[in-house]
Amino acid sequence: MAEDCVTKPYFAYGSNLWLDQMVRRCPTSPYTSIARLPNYRWLISERGYANIVRSPGDEVWGMLYDLTPPDEASLDRYEGVPKSYTKEMIPVELTNGREEYIQRMSCAIKDGVRKGIPASYVEMYLLKPLTLGPEVLRPGSSGSQGSNPN
């Protein structure tokens, strides 16, 4: 597996929505998508910081990042884990998953080439659709060789 592809998702909903702050705190962890967390509510805690709580019918909007292990450790220090915050795995809904998919495909392509998939195949069949966008995969589009729902 590509070492730079071992990541964990991180849902930013407070001051970590600030892209510049996240770049400084987590320089190797890319933003991947806007995401929505249903049935939670955003609030300012008694300590004066953003937090979320379960709240049926409400929603929290945020930004998803792929955290690398060193950046996760750095972010934990900034956020005061485990004293000030706890970490939980809560499913979120992606609203523009193309960025997230491109990140996963980038990791998959790196691993595939390392294991022997020909670079010419990757360039012709994988990189072109990712670069040109999903419309390339629609039947009848210029350059399309057929549709692929995956």
C-alpha positions in Angstrom: 0.0 0.0 0.0 1.2 3.5 -0.7 2.4 5.0 2.6 1.1 8.4 1.8 -2.4 6.9 1.3 -2.9 5.6 4.9 -5.3 8.2 6.1 -8.4 8.7 8.3 -11.3 10.9 7.5 -11.7 14.1 9.6 -14.8 16.2 9.7 -14.0 19.8 10.4 -17.0 21.9 11.6 -15.6 24.7 13.7 -12.4 26.9 13.3 -10.9 24.1 11.3 -13.2 25.1 8.5 -10.5 27.8 7.9 -8.4 26.3 5.1 -5.3 28.3 6.1 -5.4 27.0 9.7 -5.8 23.4 8.5 -2.8 23.8 6.1 -0.7 25.0 9.0 -1.9 22.3 11.4 -2.1 19.4 8.9 0.1 20.2 5.9 0.0 16.7 4.4 -3.7 16.1 4.8 -5.8 17.3 1.9 -9.3 18.7 1.9 -11.5 16.2 0.1 -15.2 17.2 0.2 -18.0 19.2 1.7 -19.9 16.9 4.1 -23.2 17.0 6.1 -23.7 15.3 9.4 -27.5 14.7 9.9 -29.2 14.6 13.3 -26.5 16.7 15.0 -26.4 20.3 16.1 -23.4 22.8 16.1 -22.9 24.8 19.4 -20.3 26.7 21.4 -19.4 24.6 24.5 -19.1 25.9 28.0 -15.3 26.1 27.3 -16.1 28.5 24.5 -15.2 26.2 21.6 -17.2 24.7 18.7 -18.7 21.3 19.4 -21.5 19.0 18.1 -24.3 17.1 19.9 -26.9 14.7 18.8 -30.1 16.6 17.8 -32.7 14.8 15.7 -33.8 16.8 12.7 -30.8 19.2 12.8 -27.6 19.0 10.7 -24.0 20.2 10.8 -22.2 21.1 7.6 -18.4 20.9 7.4 -15.4 19.9 5.4 -13.8 16.5 5.2 -10.0 16.0 5.2 -7.9 12.9 4.8 -5.6 12.9 7.8 -2.2 11.3 7.6 -0.9 9.8 10.9 1.5 12.6 11.7 -1.1 15.3 11.0 -3.7 13.4 13.1 -1.2 13.5 16.0 -0.6 17.2 15.5 -4.3 18.0 15.3 -4.9 16.0 18.5 -2.4 18.2 20.3 -4.0 21.4 18.9 -7.5 20.2 19.8 -6.6 18.9 23.2 -7.5 15.2 22.6 -8.5 13.4 24.8 -8.9 16.1 27.6 -10.9 18.7 25.7 -12.3 16.6 22.9 -13.0 12.9 22.2 -12.7 11.4 18.8 -15.6 9.4 17.4 -16.3 7.8 14.0 -19.6 9.1 12.9 -20.8 8.6 9.3 -21.2 11.8 7.3 -22.8 12.4 3.9 -20.6 13.6 1.1 -22.1 16.3 -1.1 -19.4 16.6 -3.7 -17.5 13.3 -3.5 -15.5 13.8 -6.7 -12.6 15.2 -4.8 -12.7 12.3 -2.3 -12.9 9.8 -5.1 -10.0 11.3 -6.9 -7.9 11.1 -3.8 -8.8 7.4 -3.4 -8.1 6.7 -7.1 -4.8 8.5 -6.8 -3.8 6.1 -4.0 -5.1 3.1 -6.0 -3.2 4.1 -9.1 0.1 4.5 -7.2 -0.3 1.1 -5.6 -1.3 -0.5 -9.0 1.7 0.9 -10.8 4.0 -0.2 -8.0 2.7 -3.7 -8.4 3.1 -3.7 -12.1 0.1 -2.2 -13.9 1.6 -0.6 -17.0 1.9 3.2 -16.9 0.7 3.4 -20.5 -2.6 1.8 -19.4 -2.9 4.1 -16.4 -2.3 7.2 -18.6 -4.7 6.1 -21.3 -7.6 4.7 -19.3 -7.4 6.0 -15.8 -5.8 9.4 -15.8 -7.7 10.8 -18.7 -11.2 10.3 -17.3 -10.1 11.6 -13.9 -8.6 14.7 -15.5 -11.5 15.4 -17.9 -14.2 14.7 -15.4 -17.1 12.2 -15.1 -18.7 13.3 -18.4 -16.1 11.3 -20.3 -17.7 8.1 -18.9 -21.1 8.9 -20.3 -22.1 7.1 -23.5 -21.8 9.3 -26.6 -19.4 11.8 -25.0 -16.2 12.7 -26.9 -13.5 10.2 -26.0 -15.9 7.8 -24.2 -15.4 4.1 -24.8 -18.6 3.2 -23.0 -20.2 3.8 -19.6 -18.8 2.6 -16.3 -20.9 3.1 -13.2 -17.9 2.6 -10.9 
